[in-house]
Amino acid sequence: MTIISHPSDLRLQAAAATGPRVLVPTMGALHAGHLVLIRRARELAGPDGTVMVSIFVNPIQFDRVADLAAYPQPLEADLAACREAGVDLVFTPAPGTMYHPDRSVTVTESSLSQSLCGASRPGHFDGVCTVVLKLFLLSGCGLAVFGEKDFQQLAIIRRMVRDLDLPVTIVAHPTLREPDGLALSSRNVRLTPAQRAAAPQLRQSLLAAKTRLATGIREVSELLETARMEIESSPLARIDYLSLVDAETLQPVTRIERPAVLAAAVFYGEVRLIDHVGIAP
Amino acid sequence: MTIISHPSDLRLQAAAATGPRVLVPTMGALHAGHLVLIRRARELAGPDGTVMVSIFVNPIQFDRVADLAAYPQPLEADLAACREAGVDLVFTPAPGTMYHPDRSVTVTESSLSQSLCGASRPGHFDGVCTVVLKLFLLSGCGLAVFGEKDFQQLAIIRRMVRDLDLPVTIVAHPTLREPDGLALSSRNVRLTPAQRAAAPQLRQSLLAAKTRLATGIREVSELLETARMEIESSPLARIDYLSLVDAETLQPVTRIERPAVLAAAVFYGEVRLIDHVGIAP
């Protein structure tokens, strides 16, 4: 497994790679959710292709300094996990090599990023788009694998690929969960035992709302109010947003006439967790 | 010479091309200034490489609807000129094929674009960056040739290549001029005879300012005032901007301590012309 820490070396190494080049962009702190993405990448690349994993805690996508500082970075464990998963190349750019001090060019998304996480984290998705574009271009990947957990991010990256004609196929993989339903996330390790015990309520409340819909309740405001009360039944939970949006435009809807998504971000202490469920009309 | 009108066909054709792929992005209305760029591209591509010319009057870089509507589009003459110049592939995207109706991703530049043409044409350079990025990615070019006449555009595109890690080398070519000094521009054909007779004053005034600097006058405000009076000595001229900027940051300067650029945009009737001269410290 090749480990590369400078962008120009990634470009050179990737250009020399044979077969399909498949990238899994990550911020490290790899867990089982990442490993299924890597396994999917290995399948897509085939035995002759090249599986690349980037590990980069991208500073420009963090709106809160404290969140950036607290983001776990267990690099040695991540490298071991990549090695075991059959990764060919890991790109772990050293700080300061990805962005020039006077950088001034950004990729911006002005529609899908206006709701949900984009509304509560200003600049977040511009930072995501910019770093993902750079990683695509440096790695020369033809395929990239993303998790569905960050479904707004996935929608925005697909939009970027379409709007900027990026020669990359985006492959999505379903969210992995703990037995109690909590979505796997690198941030879960920062939960206290009490917060960890409370966190599965997020998923349960989203699923309960979906069930209520299936049984005929169509009043969106009532649905959101019930879910809000359920999530906040734990004094450890503080809702950042809870929103029902159109599955395509990600704009809030008040009636369910097309596929929709019920999505939430909830703080447990300083740890912000997200989850969502799809809603059929 | 292959003529392609759909972006996806450009990607396919370009992927099959052999040797170096060299792109000359244009908005058509080709004149001798473009033809030297194409000749340079032919040299860079070599006999086995592929010279690609894009002809696209990019709507999202026009801040004035009237300017877009009036932009000359002599496609048949352009194609004949390309054929004669040894172009291998011309990309003339049909309207509506470059941008989706709900496009929402844009490349933005926030520093070099704040002065000069960027200040007087809001959104112009974001439109330029976005279309150039798309053309680079669709064509898969490794080299692209631009004219130095649009020196702010050139600086911004170089910055975009650096900041987004685009795998493209930018080659610049000096401005071509009429015998009386007027910079060649596709907009010159729209000048009335009287405007055409007045327009060379722009260049002459910039050169005169440079000469005054060389003879020891260092007072920038006085220099700009003199040049402004000279340009506007013609009643047909209306200055959009006249500015002395740092050659690297493109920020206005009041003293010349590093390489600088004296740049102007002047309206002759509805036709806006630009020119600039380099100033050594």
Interface residues (C-beta under 8 A of the other chain):
Chain A: P7 R11 Y99 H100 D102 R103 S104 V105 T106 V107 T108 E109 S110 S111 L112 C129 T130 L133 K134 L137 L138 G140 R159 M160 R162 D163 L164 D165 L166 P167
Chain B: P7 R11 Y99 H100 D102 R103 S104 V105 T106 V107 T108 E109 S110 S111 L112 C129 T130 L133 K134 L137 L138 G140 R159 M160 R162 D163 L164 D165 L166 P167
